[in-house]
Amino acid sequence: MSLEAIRKITDTEQSYQQKKEEAIAAAQKLVIEAERGGKLHLEKAKAQAESEARGLLKEAERKAAIHAGELMKEAEIRCEDLRKTAEERLEKVVGMVVERIVSV
């Protein structure tokens, strides 16, 4: 083989090795950028999910407060009805007791 042919082969091998190293570096850079992009996307999605969860929790608390208020109103009405019924019965019982005492 001539010296010129050996030089061409050596240059070609060096060029190939350099291109291979550049390709590896570019691939590693792409992987790093993809990981960064993925992490950013994940963090954005996580923040959005947390925000939505806080919103849902606030809405649930608001609805629960409204429902609790309605239940309290209903309980107050029932208590008032029971109190009125008890007072009516008390009046009847007092009347019956007085009637028995008077008739004795």
PyMOL commands that set and color helices and strands:
alter all, ss='L'
color gray80, all
select helices_A, chain A and resi 3-103
alter helices_A, ss='H'
color red, helices_A
deselect
rebuild
show_as cartoon
